[in-house]
Amino acid sequence: MGSTRFPGKPLCDILGKTMIEHCYKRCSLSKYKTDLFVATCDKEIQDVVVGFGGNVIMTNPNIQRPGLRVAEAAETLNLDDNDIVVVVQ
């Protein structure tokens, strides 16, 4: 949410849905996915994702790097060594 070039980008309205909802819905169409989560530290994003029926993992707000946020979310999910995580940013 703190983007300097486009503040609030994940919640930007595009044809009646937020950008994050469009991304989530597109990812949900994959025939290979078994679970789908949004990893965020932002309460506003959490509320929006839960509002459209998505799954959210809240992460530490002090984490700035996306890869570390994904690692924390994966740890929270207690993933198996053979699980595959696809990151969409």
PyMOL Python script that loads the backbone (N, CA, C, O; Angstrom):
from pymol import cmd

cmd.read_pdbstr("""\
ATOM      1  N   MET A   1       0.819  -1.196   0.000  1.00  0.00           N
ATOM      2  CA  MET A   1       0.000   0.000   0.000  1.00  0.00           C
ATOM      3  C   MET A   1       0.861   1.257   0.000  1.00  0.00           C
ATOM      4  O   MET A   1       0.397   2.331  -0.383  1.00  0.00           O
ATOM      5  N   GLY A   2       2.098   1.126   0.424  1.00  0.00           N
ATOM      6  CA  GLY A   2       2.963   2.283   0.538  1.00  0.00           C
ATOM      7  C   GLY A   2       3.767   2.588  -0.709  1.00  0.00           C
ATOM      8  O   GLY A   2       4.821   3.217  -0.624  1.00  0.00           O
ATOM      9  N   SER A   3       3.297   2.159  -1.853  1.00  0.00           N
ATOM     10  CA  SER A   3       4.018   2.407  -3.098  1.00  0.00           C
ATOM     11  C   SER A   3       4.198   3.905  -3.310  1.00  0.00           C
ATOM     12  O   SER A   3       3.272   4.687  -3.094  1.00  0.00           O
ATOM     13  N   THR A   4       5.380   4.292  -3.729  1.00  0.00           N
ATOM     14  CA  THR A   4       5.611   5.717  -3.979  1.00  0.00           C
ATOM     15  C   THR A   4       5.098   6.137  -5.349  1.00  0.00           C
ATOM     16  O   THR A   4       4.706   7.289  -5.536  1.00  0.00           O
ATOM     17  N   ARG A   5       5.096   5.214  -6.308  1.00  0.00           N
ATOM     18  CA  ARG A   5       4.636   5.559  -7.657  1.00  0.00           C
ATOM     19  C   ARG A   5       3.125   5.482  -7.799  1.00  0.00           C
ATOM     20  O   ARG A   5       2.544   6.213  -8.601  1.00  0.00           O
ATOM     21  N   PHE A   6       2.471   4.600  -7.025  1.00  0.00           N
ATOM     22  CA  PHE A   6       1.027   4.407  -7.151  1.00  0.00           C
ATOM     23  C   PHE A   6       0.458   3.999  -5.789  1.00  0.00           C
ATOM     24  O   PHE A   6       0.109   2.836  -5.583  1.00  0.00           O
ATOM     25  N   PRO A   7       0.367   4.952  -4.864  1.00  0.00           N
ATOM     26  CA  PRO A   7      -0.126   4.627  -3.523  1.00  0.00           C
ATOM     27  C   PRO A   7      -1.522   3.994  -3.567  1.00  0.00           C
ATOM     28  O   PRO A   7      -2.400   4.458  -4.295  1.00  0.00           O
ATOM     29  N   GLY A   8      -1.713   2.942  -2.787  1.00  0.00           N
ATOM     30  CA  GLY A   8      -3.017   2.285  -2.719  1.00  0.00           C
ATOM     31  C   GLY A   8      -3.337   1.394  -3.899  1.00  0.00           C
ATOM     32  O   GLY A   8      -4.490   1.003  -4.080  1.00  0.00           O
ATOM     33  N   LYS A   9      -2.338   1.064  -4.709  1.00  0.00           N
ATOM     34  CA  LYS A   9      -2.558   0.301  -5.941  1.00  0.00           C
ATOM     35  C   LYS A   9      -3.374  -0.973  -5.744  1.00  0.00           C
ATOM     36  O   LYS A   9      -4.262  -1.223  -6.559  1.00  0.00           O
ATOM     37  N   PRO A  10      -3.137  -1.800  -4.716  1.00  0.00           N
ATOM     38  CA  PRO A  10      -3.909  -3.045  -4.593  1.00  0.00           C
ATOM     39  C   PRO A  10      -5.417  -2.822  -4.463  1.00  0.00           C
ATOM     40  O   PRO A  10      -6.211  -3.699  -4.803  1.00  0.00           O
ATOM     41  N   LEU A  11      -5.801  -1.652  -3.973  1.00  0.00           N
ATOM     42  CA  LEU A  11      -7.225  -1.375  -3.767  1.00  0.00           C
ATOM     43  C   LEU A  11      -7.820  -0.471  -4.843  1.00  0.00           C
ATOM     44  O   LEU A  11      -8.970  -0.045  -4.740  1.00  0.00           O
ATOM     45  N   CYS A  12      -7.039  -0.185  -5.864  1.00  0.00           N
ATOM     46  CA  CYS A  12      -7.518   0.637  -6.975  1.00  0.00           C
ATOM     47  C   CYS A  12      -8.689  -0.062  -7.672  1.00  0.00           C
ATOM     48  O   CYS A  12      -8.634  -1.262  -7.941  1.00  0.00           O
ATOM     49  N   ASP A  13      -9.734   0.691  -7.958  1.00  0.00           N
ATOM     50  CA  ASP A  13     -10.915   0.137  -8.624  1.00  0.00           C
ATOM     51  C   ASP A  13     -10.670   0.007 -10.125  1.00  0.00           C
ATOM     52  O   ASP A  13     -10.285   0.962 -10.799  1.00  0.00           O
ATOM     53  N   ILE A  14     -10.907  -1.205 -10.624  1.00  0.00           N
ATOM     54  CA  ILE A  14     -10.818  -1.471 -12.061  1.00  0.00           C
ATOM     55  C   ILE A  14     -12.105  -2.173 -12.458  1.00  0.00           C
ATOM     56  O   ILE A  14     -12.308  -3.343 -12.134  1.00  0.00           O
ATOM     57  N   LEU A  15     -12.967  -1.462 -13.155  1.00  0.00           N
ATOM     58  CA  LEU A  15     -14.241  -2.027 -13.617  1.00  0.00           C
ATOM     59  C   LEU A  15     -15.059  -2.638 -12.482  1.00  0.00           C
ATOM     60  O   LEU A  15     -15.646  -3.710 -12.627  1.00  0.00           O
ATOM     61  N   GLY A  16     -15.087  -1.934 -11.351  1.00  0.00           N
ATOM     62  CA  GLY A  16     -15.941  -2.353 -10.241  1.00  0.00           C
ATOM     63  C   GLY A  16     -15.331  -3.326  -9.253  1.00  0.00           C
ATOM     64  O   GLY A  16     -15.991  -3.723  -8.293  1.00  0.00           O
ATOM     65  N   LYS A  17     -14.080  -3.720  -9.468  1.00  0.00           N
ATOM     66  CA  LYS A  17     -13.392  -4.611  -8.531  1.00  0.00           C
ATOM     67  C   LYS A  17     -12.015  -4.033  -8.239  1.00  0.00           C
ATOM     68  O   LYS A  17     -11.436  -3.329  -9.065  1.00  0.00           O
ATOM     69  N   THR A  18     -11.499  -4.339  -7.054  1.00  0.00           N
ATOM     70  CA  THR A  18     -10.152  -3.881  -6.737  1.00  0.00           C
ATOM     71  C   THR A  18      -9.131  -4.670  -7.550  1.00  0.00           C
ATOM     72  O   THR A  18      -9.405  -5.775  -8.017  1.00  0.00           O
ATOM     73  N   MET A  19      -7.966  -4.089  -7.704  1.00  0.00           N
ATOM     74  CA  MET A  19      -6.898  -4.769  -8.428  1.00  0.00           C
ATOM     75  C   MET A  19      -6.575  -6.110  -7.774  1.00  0.00           C
ATOM     76  O   MET A  19      -6.331  -7.096  -8.469  1.00  0.00           O
ATOM     77  N   ILE A  20      -6.572  -6.150  -6.453  1.00  0.00           N
ATOM     78  CA  ILE A  20      -6.236  -7.400  -5.772  1.00  0.00           C
ATOM     79  C   ILE A  20      -7.305  -8.465  -6.006  1.00  0.00           C
ATOM     80  O   ILE A  20      -6.985  -9.651  -6.084  1.00  0.00           O
ATOM     81  N   GLU A  21      -8.563  -8.059  -6.118  1.00  0.00           N
ATOM     82  CA  GLU A  21      -9.616  -9.037  -6.413  1.00  0.00           C
ATOM     83  C   GLU A  21      -9.457  -9.590  -7.828  1.00  0.00           C
ATOM     84  O   GLU A  21      -9.608 -10.792  -8.047  1.00  0.00           O
ATOM     85  N   HIS A  22      -9.154  -8.714  -8.786  1.00  0.00           N
ATOM     86  CA  HIS A  22      -8.920  -9.191 -10.157  1.00  0.00           C
ATOM     87  C   HIS A  22      -7.785 -10.215 -10.174  1.00  0.00           C
ATOM     88  O   HIS A  22      -7.914 -11.271 -10.794  1.00  0.00           O
ATOM     89  N   CYS A  23      -6.675  -9.911  -9.500  1.00  0.00           N
ATOM     90  CA  CYS A  23      -5.531 -10.837  -9.465  1.00  0.00           C
ATOM     91  C   CYS A  23      -5.911 -12.148  -8.793  1.00  0.00           C
ATOM     92  O   CYS A  23      -5.573 -13.223  -9.289  1.00  0.00           O
ATOM     93  N   TYR A  24      -6.609 -12.066  -7.671  1.00  0.00           N
ATOM     94  CA  TYR A  24      -7.006 -13.264  -6.925  1.00  0.00           C
ATOM     95  C   TYR A  24      -7.914 -14.147  -7.772  1.00  0.00           C
ATOM     96  O   TYR A  24      -7.722 -15.361  -7.851  1.00  0.00           O
ATOM     97  N   LYS A  25      -8.897 -13.530  -8.400  1.00  0.00           N
ATOM     98  CA  LYS A  25      -9.848 -14.300  -9.215  1.00  0.00           C
ATOM     99  C   LYS A  25      -9.148 -14.965 -10.402  1.00  0.00           C
ATOM    100  O   LYS A  25      -9.462 -16.105 -10.744  1.00  0.00           O
ATOM    101  N   ARG A  26      -8.210 -14.268 -11.026  1.00  0.00           N
ATOM    102  CA  ARG A  26      -7.467 -14.859 -12.145  1.00  0.00           C
ATOM    103  C   ARG A  26      -6.622 -16.036 -11.667  1.00  0.00           C
ATOM    104  O   ARG A  26      -6.570 -17.077 -12.322  1.00  0.00           O
ATOM    105  N   CYS A  27      -5.973 -15.868 -10.542  1.00  0.00           N
ATOM    106  CA  CYS A  27      -5.170 -16.973  -9.995  1.00  0.00           C
ATOM    107  C   CYS A  27      -6.047 -18.164  -9.635  1.00  0.00           C
ATOM    108  O   CYS A  27      -5.619 -19.312  -9.759  1.00  0.00           O
ATOM    109  N   SER A  28      -7.260 -17.898  -9.195  1.00  0.00           N
ATOM    110  CA  SER A  28      -8.161 -18.991  -8.799  1.00  0.00           C
ATOM    111  C   SER A  28      -8.592 -19.838  -9.996  1.00  0.00           C
ATOM    112  O   SER A  28      -9.086 -20.952  -9.820  1.00  0.00           O
ATOM    113  N   LEU A  29      -8.410 -19.321 -11.201  1.00  0.00           N
ATOM    114  CA  LEU A  29      -8.785 -20.066 -12.403  1.00  0.00           C
ATOM    115  C   LEU A  29      -7.769 -21.141 -12.789  1.00  0.00           C
ATOM    116  O   LEU A  29      -8.045 -21.974 -13.652  1.00  0.00           O
ATOM    117  N   SER A  30      -6.606 -21.125 -12.160  1.00  0.00           N
ATOM    118  CA  SER A  30      -5.575 -22.107 -12.497  1.00  0.00           C
ATOM    119  C   SER A  30      -6.043 -23.516 -12.164  1.00  0.00           C
ATOM    120  O   SER A  30      -6.565 -23.770 -11.078  1.00  0.00           O
ATOM    121  N   LYS A  31      -5.850 -24.418 -13.100  1.00  0.00           N
ATOM    122  CA  LYS A  31      -6.241 -25.807 -12.861  1.00  0.00           C
ATOM    123  C   LYS A  31      -5.213 -26.523 -11.989  1.00  0.00           C
ATOM    124  O   LYS A  31      -5.449 -27.653 -11.562  1.00  0.00           O
ATOM    125  N   TYR A  32      -4.092 -25.887 -11.724  1.00  0.00           N
ATOM    126  CA  TYR A  32      -3.032 -26.508 -10.935  1.00  0.00           C
ATOM    127  C   TYR A  32      -3.051 -26.114  -9.463  1.00  0.00           C
ATOM    128  O   TYR A  32      -2.380 -26.755  -8.653  1.00  0.00           O
ATOM    129  N   LYS A  33      -3.788 -25.100  -9.102  1.00  0.00           N
ATOM    130  CA  LYS A  33      -3.758 -24.630  -7.713  1.00  0.00           C
ATOM    131  C   LYS A  33      -4.624 -25.507  -6.818  1.00  0.00           C
ATOM    132  O   LYS A  33      -5.648 -26.047  -7.237  1.00  0.00           O
ATOM    133  N   THR A  34      -4.178 -25.630  -5.581  1.00  0.00           N
ATOM    134  CA  THR A  34      -4.985 -26.332  -4.578  1.00  0.00           C
ATOM    135  C   THR A  34      -5.451 -25.358  -3.507  1.00  0.00           C
ATOM    136  O   THR A  34      -6.551 -25.502  -2.973  1.00  0.00           O
ATOM    137  N   ASP A  35      -4.631 -24.380  -3.192  1.00  0.00           N
ATOM    138  CA  ASP A  35      -4.974 -23.354  -2.208  1.00  0.00           C
ATOM    139  C   ASP A  35      -4.508 -22.007  -2.733  1.00  0.00           C
ATOM    140  O   ASP A  35      -3.590 -21.927  -3.549  1.00  0.00           O
ATOM    141  N   LEU A  36      -5.149 -20.956  -2.257  1.00  0.00           N
ATOM    142  CA  LEU A  36      -4.815 -19.613  -2.713  1.00  0.00           C
ATOM    143  C   LEU A  36      -4.892 -18.668  -1.524  1.00  0.00           C
ATOM    144  O   LEU A  36      -5.896 -18.639  -0.812  1.00  0.00           O
ATOM    145  N   PHE A  37      -3.830 -17.895  -1.308  1.00  0.00           N
ATOM    146  CA  PHE A  37      -3.756 -16.981  -0.173  1.00  0.00           C
ATOM    147  C   PHE A  37      -3.165 -15.649  -0.604  1.00  0.00           C
ATOM    148  O   PHE A  37      -2.367 -15.580  -1.539  1.00  0.00           O
ATOM    149  N   VAL A  38      -3.567 -14.601   0.086  1.00  0.00           N
ATOM    150  CA  VAL A  38      -2.925 -13.299  -0.025  1.00  0.00           C
ATOM    151  C   VAL A  38      -2.146 -13.104   1.267  1.00  0.00           C
ATOM    152  O   VAL A  38      -2.717 -13.183   2.355  1.00  0.00           O
ATOM    153  N   ALA A  39      -0.849 -12.851   1.154  1.00  0.00           N
ATOM    154  CA  ALA A  39      -0.015 -12.559   2.318  1.00  0.00           C
ATOM    155  C   ALA A  39       0.134 -11.047   2.408  1.00  0.00           C
ATOM    156  O   ALA A  39       0.637 -10.409   1.483  1.00  0.00           O
ATOM    157  N   THR A  40      -0.303 -10.482   3.517  1.00  0.00           N
ATOM    158  CA  THR A  40      -0.254  -9.031   3.688  1.00  0.00           C
ATOM    159  C   THR A  40      -0.101  -8.683   5.161  1.00  0.00           C
ATOM    160  O   THR A  40      -0.401  -9.492   6.039  1.00  0.00           O
ATOM    161  N   CYS A  41       0.363  -7.484   5.414  1.00  0.00           N
ATOM    162  CA  CYS A  41       0.395  -6.969   6.781  1.00  0.00           C
ATOM    163  C   CYS A  41      -0.632  -5.845   6.925  1.00  0.00           C
ATOM    164  O   CYS A  41      -0.747  -5.238   7.989  1.00  0.00           O
ATOM    165  N   ASP A  42      -1.365  -5.574   5.869  1.00  0.00           N
ATOM    166  CA  ASP A  42      -2.279  -4.438   5.812  1.00  0.00           C
ATOM    167  C   ASP A  42      -3.716  -4.849   6.130  1.00  0.00           C
ATOM    168  O   ASP A  42      -4.296  -5.688   5.441  1.00  0.00           O
ATOM    169  N   LYS A  43      -4.280  -4.257   7.166  1.00  0.00           N
ATOM    170  CA  LYS A  43      -5.642  -4.584   7.605  1.00  0.00           C
ATOM    171  C   LYS A  43      -6.677  -4.253   6.535  1.00  0.00           C
ATOM    172  O   LYS A  43      -7.654  -4.984   6.372  1.00  0.00           O
ATOM    173  N   GLU A  44      -6.475  -3.176   5.819  1.00  0.00           N
ATOM    174  CA  GLU A  44      -7.423  -2.776   4.774  1.00  0.00           C
ATOM    175  C   GLU A  44      -7.461  -3.810   3.642  1.00  0.00           C
ATOM    176  O   GLU A  44      -8.530  -4.143   3.131  1.00  0.00           O
ATOM    177  N   ILE A  45      -6.293  -4.309   3.262  1.00  0.00           N
ATOM    178  CA  ILE A  45      -6.243  -5.361   2.246  1.00  0.00           C
ATOM    179  C   ILE A  45      -6.897  -6.622   2.783  1.00  0.00           C
ATOM    180  O   ILE A  45      -7.656  -7.280   2.071  1.00  0.00           O
ATOM    181  N   GLN A  46      -6.611  -6.963   4.026  1.00  0.00           N
ATOM    182  CA  GLN A  46      -7.238  -8.135   4.639  1.00  0.00           C
ATOM    183  C   GLN A  46      -8.761  -8.027   4.558  1.00  0.00           C
ATOM    184  O   GLN A  46      -9.429  -8.982   4.161  1.00  0.00           O
ATOM    185  N   ASP A  47      -9.303  -6.885   4.927  1.00  0.00           N
ATOM    186  CA  ASP A  47     -10.758  -6.695   4.916  1.00  0.00           C
ATOM    187  C   ASP A  47     -11.340  -6.862   3.515  1.00  0.00           C
ATOM    188  O   ASP A  47     -12.390  -7.481   3.348  1.00  0.00           O
ATOM    189  N   VAL A  48     -10.663  -6.315   2.516  1.00  0.00           N
ATOM    190  CA  VAL A  48     -11.148  -6.420   1.135  1.00  0.00           C
ATOM    191  C   VAL A  48     -11.118  -7.873   0.667  1.00  0.00           C
ATOM    192  O   VAL A  48     -12.089  -8.359   0.086  1.00  0.00           O
ATOM    193  N   VAL A  49     -10.012  -8.565   0.918  1.00  0.00           N
ATOM    194  CA  VAL A  49      -9.880  -9.954   0.471  1.00  0.00           C
ATOM    195  C   VAL A  49     -10.915 -10.843   1.157  1.00  0.00           C
ATOM    196  O   VAL A  49     -11.561 -11.658   0.499  1.00  0.00           O
ATOM    197  N   VAL A  50     -11.074 -10.696   2.447  1.00  0.00           N
ATOM    198  CA  VAL A  50     -12.087 -11.473   3.172  1.00  0.00           C
ATOM    199  C   VAL A  50     -13.475 -11.118   2.646  1.00  0.00           C
ATOM    200  O   VAL A  50     -14.344 -11.984   2.552  1.00  0.00           O
ATOM    201  N   GLY A  51     -13.684  -9.850   2.303  1.00  0.00           N
ATOM    202  CA  GLY A  51     -14.972  -9.395   1.784  1.00  0.00           C
ATOM    203  C   GLY A  51     -15.384 -10.072   0.487  1.00  0.00           C
ATOM    204  O   GLY A  51     -16.572 -10.305   0.267  1.00  0.00           O
ATOM    205  N   PHE A  52     -14.421 -10.395  -0.380  1.00  0.00           N
ATOM    206  CA  PHE A  52     -14.795 -11.091  -1.614  1.00  0.00           C
ATOM    207  C   PHE A  52     -14.616 -12.606  -1.500  1.00  0.00           C
ATOM    208  O   PHE A  52     -14.720 -13.325  -2.493  1.00  0.00           O
ATOM    209  N   GLY A  53     -14.345 -13.085  -0.282  1.00  0.00           N
ATOM    210  CA  GLY A  53     -14.280 -14.528  -0.051  1.00  0.00           C
ATOM    211  C   GLY A  53     -12.901 -15.144  -0.181  1.00  0.00           C
ATOM    212  O   GLY A  53     -12.771 -16.365  -0.263  1.00  0.00           O
ATOM    213  N   GLY A  54     -11.870 -14.311  -0.202  1.00  0.00           N
ATOM    214  CA  GLY A  54     -10.507 -14.819  -0.334  1.00  0.00           C
ATOM    215  C   GLY A  54      -9.887 -15.206   0.993  1.00  0.00           C
ATOM    216  O   GLY A  54     -10.430 -14.916   2.060  1.00  0.00           O
ATOM    217  N   ASN A  55      -8.749 -15.859   0.912  1.00  0.00           N
ATOM    218  CA  ASN A  55      -7.990 -16.289   2.087  1.00  0.00           C
ATOM    219  C   ASN A  55      -6.813 -15.351   2.307  1.00  0.00           C
ATOM    220  O   ASN A  55      -6.119 -14.975   1.362  1.00  0.00           O
ATOM    221  N   VAL A  56      -6.595 -14.978   3.560  1.00  0.00           N
ATOM    222  CA  VAL A  56      -5.531 -14.037   3.897  1.00  0.00           C
ATOM    223  C   VAL A  56      -4.645 -14.622   4.988  1.00  0.00           C
ATOM    224  O   VAL A  56      -5.127 -15.270   5.916  1.00  0.00           O
ATOM    225  N   ILE A  57      -3.358 -14.386   4.863  1.00  0.00           N
ATOM    226  CA  ILE A  57      -2.413 -14.669   5.932  1.00  0.00           C
ATOM    227  C   ILE A  57      -1.793 -13.335   6.315  1.00  0.00           C
ATOM    228  O   ILE A  57      -1.137 -12.687   5.500  1.00  0.00           O
ATOM    229  N   MET A  58      -2.005 -12.933   7.555  1.00  0.00           N
ATOM    230  CA  MET A  58      -1.429 -11.686   8.035  1.00  0.00           C
ATOM    231  C   MET A  58       0.023 -11.936   8.434  1.00  0.00           C
ATOM    232  O   MET A  58       0.339 -12.896   9.136  1.00  0.00           O
ATOM    233  N   THR A  59       0.891 -11.049   7.968  1.00  0.00           N
ATOM    234  CA  THR A  59       2.317 -11.187   8.220  1.00  0.00           C
ATOM    235  C   THR A  59       2.829 -10.000   9.028  1.00  0.00           C
ATOM    236  O   THR A  59       2.126  -9.007   9.218  1.00  0.00           O
ATOM    237  N   ASN A  60       4.043 -10.123   9.488  1.00  0.00           N
ATOM    238  CA  ASN A  60       4.691  -9.105  10.297  1.00  0.00           C
ATOM    239  C   ASN A  60       4.817  -7.799   9.507  1.00  0.00           C
ATOM    240  O   ASN A  60       5.360  -7.803   8.402  1.00  0.00           O
ATOM    241  N   PRO A  61       4.330  -6.691  10.049  1.00  0.00           N
ATOM    242  CA  PRO A  61       4.399  -5.413   9.326  1.00  0.00           C
ATOM    243  C   PRO A  61       5.822  -4.878   9.158  1.00  0.00           C
ATOM    244  O   PRO A  61       6.046  -3.971   8.356  1.00  0.00           O
ATOM    245  N   ASN A  62       6.777  -5.422   9.896  1.00  0.00           N
ATOM    246  CA  ASN A  62       8.166  -4.968   9.774  1.00  0.00           C
ATOM    247  C   ASN A  62       8.891  -5.608   8.600  1.00  0.00           C
ATOM    248  O   ASN A  62      10.009  -5.209   8.274  1.00  0.00           O
ATOM    249  N   ILE A  63       8.272  -6.592   7.962  1.00  0.00           N
ATOM    250  CA  ILE A  63       8.885  -7.235   6.798  1.00  0.00           C
ATOM    251  C   ILE A  63       8.656  -6.351   5.576  1.00  0.00           C
ATOM    252  O   ILE A  63       7.517  -6.040   5.227  1.00  0.00           O
ATOM    253  N   GLN A  64       9.744  -5.954   4.934  1.00  0.00           N
ATOM    254  CA  GLN A  64       9.640  -5.072   3.768  1.00  0.00           C
ATOM    255  C   GLN A  64       9.819  -5.814   2.450  1.00  0.00           C
ATOM    256  O   GLN A  64       9.300  -5.383   1.421  1.00  0.00           O
ATOM    257  N   ARG A  65      10.540  -6.912   2.472  1.00  0.00           N
ATOM    258  CA  ARG A  65      10.842  -7.636   1.230  1.00  0.00           C
ATOM    259  C   ARG A  65       9.772  -8.685   0.944  1.00  0.00           C
ATOM    260  O   ARG A  65       9.444  -9.489   1.816  1.00  0.00           O
ATOM    261  N   PRO A  66       9.225  -8.681  -0.278  1.00  0.00           N
ATOM    262  CA  PRO A  66       8.155  -9.629  -0.629  1.00  0.00           C
ATOM    263  C   PRO A  66       8.540 -11.091  -0.429  1.00  0.00           C
ATOM    264  O   PRO A  66       7.712 -11.891   0.007  1.00  0.00           O
ATOM    265  N   GLY A  67       9.772 -11.448  -0.738  1.00  0.00           N
ATOM    266  CA  GLY A  67      10.207 -12.832  -0.577  1.00  0.00           C
ATOM    267  C   GLY A  67      10.158 -13.287   0.872  1.00  0.00           C
ATOM    268  O   GLY A  67       9.792 -14.426   1.163  1.00  0.00           O
ATOM    269  N   LEU A  68      10.526 -12.394   1.775  1.00  0.00           N
ATOM    270  CA  LEU A  68      10.474 -12.728   3.201  1.00  0.00           C
ATOM    271  C   LEU A  68       9.032 -12.817   3.693  1.00  0.00           C
ATOM    272  O   LEU A  68       8.720 -13.616   4.575  1.00  0.00           O
ATOM    273  N   ARG A  69       8.163 -11.999   3.124  1.00  0.00           N
ATOM    274  CA  ARG A  69       6.736 -12.072   3.478  1.00  0.00           C
ATOM    275  C   ARG A  69       6.160 -13.421   3.040  1.00  0.00           C
ATOM    276  O   ARG A  69       5.385 -14.038   3.771  1.00  0.00           O
ATOM    277  N   VAL A  70       6.541 -13.867   1.855  1.00  0.00           N
ATOM    278  CA  VAL A  70       6.095 -15.169   1.353  1.00  0.00           C
ATOM    279  C   VAL A  70       6.646 -16.284   2.238  1.00  0.00           C
ATOM    280  O   VAL A  70       5.931 -17.232   2.562  1.00  0.00           O
ATOM    281  N   ALA A  71       7.908 -16.172   2.626  1.00  0.00           N
ATOM    282  CA  ALA A  71       8.514 -17.189   3.493  1.00  0.00           C
ATOM    283  C   ALA A  71       7.777 -17.273   4.826  1.00  0.00           C
ATOM    284  O   ALA A  71       7.537 -18.369   5.334  1.00  0.00           O
ATOM    285  N   GLU A  72       7.418 -16.128   5.393  1.00  0.00           N
ATOM    286  CA  GLU A  72       6.672 -16.139   6.657  1.00  0.00           C
ATOM    287  C   GLU A  72       5.299 -16.779   6.467  1.00  0.00           C
ATOM    288  O   GLU A  72       4.859 -17.563   7.307  1.00  0.00           O
ATOM    289  N   ALA A  73       4.627 -16.451   5.376  1.00  0.00           N
ATOM    290  CA  ALA A  73       3.309 -17.042   5.108  1.00  0.00           C
ATOM    291  C   ALA A  73       3.427 -18.549   4.918  1.00  0.00           C
ATOM    292  O   ALA A  73       2.595 -19.305   5.421  1.00  0.00           O
ATOM    293  N   ALA A  74       4.452 -18.989   4.198  1.00  0.00           N
ATOM    294  CA  ALA A  74       4.659 -20.423   3.979  1.00  0.00           C
ATOM    295  C   ALA A  74       4.914 -21.136   5.299  1.00  0.00           C
ATOM    296  O   ALA A  74       4.433 -22.248   5.515  1.00  0.00           O
ATOM    297  N   GLU A  75       5.661 -20.499   6.170  1.00  0.00           N
ATOM    298  CA  GLU A  75       5.926 -21.080   7.490  1.00  0.00           C
ATOM    299  C   GLU A  75       4.631 -21.183   8.298  1.00  0.00           C
ATOM    300  O   GLU A  75       4.401 -22.178   8.987  1.00  0.00           O
ATOM    301  N   THR A  76       3.801 -20.170   8.212  1.00  0.00           N
ATOM    302  CA  THR A  76       2.507 -20.177   8.903  1.00  0.00           C
ATOM    303  C   THR A  76       1.640 -21.330   8.415  1.00  0.00           C
ATOM    304  O   THR A  76       0.916 -21.943   9.199  1.00  0.00           O
ATOM    305  N   LEU A  77       1.715 -21.622   7.119  1.00  0.00           N
ATOM    306  CA  LEU A  77       0.915 -22.699   6.529  1.00  0.00           C
ATOM    307  C   LEU A  77       1.503 -24.083   6.789  1.00  0.00           C
ATOM    308  O   LEU A  77       0.869 -25.098   6.500  1.00  0.00           O
ATOM    309  N   ASN A  78       2.722 -24.116   7.338  1.00  0.00           N
ATOM    310  CA  ASN A  78       3.371 -25.393   7.642  1.00  0.00           C
ATOM    311  C   ASN A  78       3.436 -26.278   6.393  1.00  0.00           C
ATOM    312  O   ASN A  78       3.028 -27.439   6.415  1.00  0.00           O
ATOM    313  N   LEU A  79       3.952 -25.708   5.319  1.00  0.00           N
ATOM    314  CA  LEU A  79       3.998 -26.409   4.041  1.00  0.00           C
ATOM    315  C   LEU A  79       4.965 -27.588   4.060  1.00  0.00           C
ATOM    316  O   LEU A  79       5.958 -27.585   4.789  1.00  0.00           O
ATOM    317  N   ASP A  80       4.664 -28.570   3.268  1.00  0.00           N
ATOM    318  CA  ASP A  80       5.521 -29.736   3.062  1.00  0.00           C
ATOM    319  C   ASP A  80       6.677 -29.333   2.149  1.00  0.00           C
ATOM    320  O   ASP A  80       6.545 -28.397   1.360  1.00  0.00           O
ATOM    321  N   ASP A  81       7.792 -30.024   2.249  1.00  0.00           N
ATOM    322  CA  ASP A  81       8.950 -29.714   1.403  1.00  0.00           C
ATOM    323  C   ASP A  81       8.647 -29.852  -0.086  1.00  0.00           C
ATOM    324  O   ASP A  81       9.323 -29.239  -0.912  1.00  0.00           O
ATOM    325  N   ASN A  82       7.656 -30.636  -0.429  1.00  0.00           N
ATOM    326  CA  ASN A  82       7.307 -30.844  -1.837  1.00  0.00           C
ATOM    327  C   ASN A  82       6.243 -29.876  -2.345  1.00  0.00           C
ATOM    328  O   ASN A  82       5.909 -29.901  -3.530  1.00  0.00           O
ATOM    329  N   ASP A  83       5.707 -29.030  -1.480  1.00  0.00           N
ATOM    330  CA  ASP A  83       4.696 -28.064  -1.906  1.00  0.00           C
ATOM    331  C   ASP A  83       5.337 -26.994  -2.784  1.00  0.00           C
ATOM    332  O   ASP A  83       6.493 -26.619  -2.587  1.00  0.00           O
ATOM    333  N   ILE A  84       4.579 -26.520  -3.738  1.00  0.00           N
ATOM    334  CA  ILE A  84       5.050 -25.481  -4.653  1.00  0.00           C
ATOM    335  C   ILE A  84       4.296 -24.194  -4.348  1.00  0.00           C
ATOM    336  O   ILE A  84       3.071 -24.189  -4.226  1.00  0.00           O
ATOM    337  N   VAL A  85       5.040 -23.115  -4.229  1.00  0.00           N
ATOM    338  CA  VAL A  85       4.453 -21.802  -3.972  1.00  0.00           C
ATOM    339  C   VAL A  85       4.717 -20.932  -5.195  1.00  0.00           C
ATOM    340  O   VAL A  85       5.858 -20.804  -5.639  1.00  0.00           O
ATOM    341  N   VAL A  86       3.671 -20.343  -5.730  1.00  0.00           N
ATOM    342  CA  VAL A  86       3.793 -19.417  -6.850  1.00  0.00           C
ATOM    343  C   VAL A  86       3.494 -18.023  -6.313  1.00  0.00           C
ATOM    344  O   VAL A  86       2.461 -17.802  -5.679  1.00  0.00           O
ATOM    345  N   VAL A  87       4.389 -17.099  -6.565  1.00  0.00           N
ATOM    346  CA  VAL A  87       4.238 -15.740  -6.059  1.00  0.00           C
ATOM    347  C   VAL A  87       3.784 -14.831  -7.195  1.00  0.00           C
ATOM    348  O   VAL A  87       4.413 -14.787  -8.252  1.00  0.00           O
ATOM    349  N   VAL A  88       2.695 -14.111  -6.973  1.00  0.00           N
ATOM    350  CA  VAL A  88       2.191 -13.134  -7.934  1.00  0.00           C
ATOM    351  C   VAL A  88       2.274 -11.777  -7.253  1.00  0.00           C
ATOM    352  O   VAL A  88       1.707 -11.578  -6.179  1.00  0.00           O
ATOM    353  N   GLN A  89       2.989 -10.836  -7.887  1.00  0.00           N
ATOM    354  CA  GLN A  89       3.138  -9.510  -7.281  1.00  0.00           C
ATOM    355  C   GLN A  89       2.513  -8.459  -8.157  1.00  0.00           C
ATOM    356  O   GLN A  89       2.537  -7.276  -7.816  1.00  0.00           O
TER     357      GLN A  89
END
""", "prot")
cmd.dss("prot")
cmd.show_as("cartoon", "prot")
cmd.util.cbc("prot")
cmd.orient("prot")
